């Protein structure tokens, strides 16, 4: 990793770790208080479910800012004119991801029983979006006699981010499927 890049992202990384630490503290505190009172698992955004709810709530906001910045880039505008089918495919998948993220947040805060299904759909769309976008752009470049630079520094960062999303989202999917707190909270 380039040292200057690390120095640039270090403040943001520290803020994210502090926020995650605070959320984890309150999640553990709520679960501990519940256990000390002998209540068993009760409904509500406590424990690990609180962490998941915060992550799910921030996801559409992060996606929206990321997509606006991405599509306003002059470089991307040029590529959109050069490879319109690839970018329409990407835009449709990104729009689907944003819509599923917003739907999941709505079901989350409404404590709807459809929450589990919405989470799995959001995870599935997130998992397939990157490979499909990559395939569409690779095909478009190949048709023009160009080669996709998948393994340059930027490509490796994107691939690593996708792998992390698949792994972390998969762990949360297992939690959503197995958690007693999820089962007793999402009943509306």
KACORWO-V130574 format. One record per residue. N is the residue number from 0. SS is DSSP state (H for helix, E for strand, C for the rest). PHI is phi in degrees with one decimal (* if undefined). Layout:
((N;SS;PHI) (N;SS;PHI))
This chain:
((0;C;*) (1;C;-65.3) (2;H;-60.0) (3;H;-64.7) (4;H;-65.4) (5;H;-61.1) (6;H;-64.0) (7;H;-69.2) (8;H;-92.3) (9;H;-57.2) (10;H;-60.0) (11;H;-65.2) (12;H;-62.9) (13;H;-63.7) (14;H;-63.4) (15;H;-61.9) (16;H;-64.6) (17;H;-64.7) (18;H;-64.3) (19;H;-62.9) (20;H;-63.5) (21;H;-64.6) (22;H;-62.3) (23;H;-63.0) (24;H;-60.2) (25;H;-67.9) (26;H;-64.4) (27;H;-66.5) (28;H;-61.7) (29;H;-63.3) (30;H;-67.5) (31;H;-65.0) (32;H;-61.5) (33;H;-62.4) (34;H;-66.0) (35;H;-64.4) (36;C;-83.1) (37;C;70.5) (38;C;-82.0) (39;C;76.4) (40;C;-92.3) (41;C;-111.7) (42;C;-69.0) (43;C;128.8) (44;C;-86.0) (45;C;-133.4) (46;C;61.8) (47;H;-64.9) (48;H;-63.0) (49;H;-61.7) (50;H;-61.8) (51;H;-62.9) (52;H;-62.9) (53;H;-63.6) (54;H;-61.0) (55;H;-64.9) (56;H;-68.9) (57;H;-80.4) (58;H;-58.2) (59;H;-65.0) (60;H;-65.9) (61;H;-62.4) (62;H;-61.3) (63;H;-61.8) (64;H;-62.9) (65;H;-63.6) (66;H;-69.3) (67;H;-61.7) (68;H;-63.3) (69;H;-66.0) (70;H;-76.9) (71;C;-87.3) (72;C;-65.4) (73;H;-62.3) (74;H;-62.2) (75;H;-67.8) (76;H;-60.0) (77;H;-65.2) (78;H;-63.7) (79;H;-61.8) (80;H;-75.6) (81;H;-77.1) (82;C;-130.6) (83;H;-63.1) (84;H;-64.0) (85;H;-62.1) (86;H;-76.1) (87;H;-67.7) (88;H;-59.3) (89;H;-62.1) (90;H;-63.4) (91;H;-64.4) (92;H;-65.9) (93;H;-65.5) (94;H;-63.6) (95;H;-62.8) (96;H;-64.9) (97;H;-65.3) (98;H;-64.7) (99;H;-67.3) (100;H;-65.3) (101;H;-65.1) (102;H;-63.8) (103;H;-62.3) (104;H;-62.7) (105;H;-61.0) (106;H;-66.7) (107;H;-63.6) (108;H;-74.1) (109;C;-86.7) (110;C;51.7) (111;C;-80.4) (112;C;-68.8) (113;C;-77.0) (114;H;-53.6) (115;H;-58.5) (116;H;-61.0) (117;H;-62.4) (118;H;-63.2) (119;H;-64.5) (120;H;-64.4) (121;H;-60.4) (122;H;-62.4) (123;H;-61.4) (124;H;-62.9) (125;H;-62.4) (126;H;-69.7) (127;H;-84.5) (128;H;-58.6) (129;H;-64.3) (130;H;-62.2) (131;H;-66.7) (132;H;-60.7) (133;H;-63.2) (134;H;-63.1) (135;H;-62.2) (136;H;-70.8) (137;H;-62.5) (138;H;-64.1) (139;H;-62.8) (140;H;-65.4) (141;H;-62.4) (142;H;-64.6) (143;C;-91.9) (144;C;79.8) (145;C;-107.4) (146;C;-113.4) (147;C;-72.5) (148;C;-94.9) (149;C;-70.1) (150;C;-109.1) (151;C;-80.1) (152;H;-60.1) (153;H;-66.0) (154;H;-64.5) (155;H;-66.7) (156;H;-63.6) (157;H;-65.2) (158;H;-64.7) (159;H;-63.7) (160;H;-63.2) (161;H;-66.6) (162;H;-61.5) (163;H;-62.4) (164;H;-63.3) (165;H;-62.5) (166;H;-67.2) (167;H;-68.3) (168;H;-62.0) (169;H;-65.2) (170;H;-63.4) (171;H;-66.1) (172;H;-63.0) (173;H;-64.0) (174;H;-59.6) (175;H;-60.2) (176;H;-71.3) (177;H;-102.5) (178;C;-70.9) (179;H;-68.5) (180;H;-64.5) (181;H;-62.3) (182;H;-62.5) (183;H;-89.0) (184;H;-89.7) (185;C;-94.2) (186;C;-126.9) (187;C;-71.7))
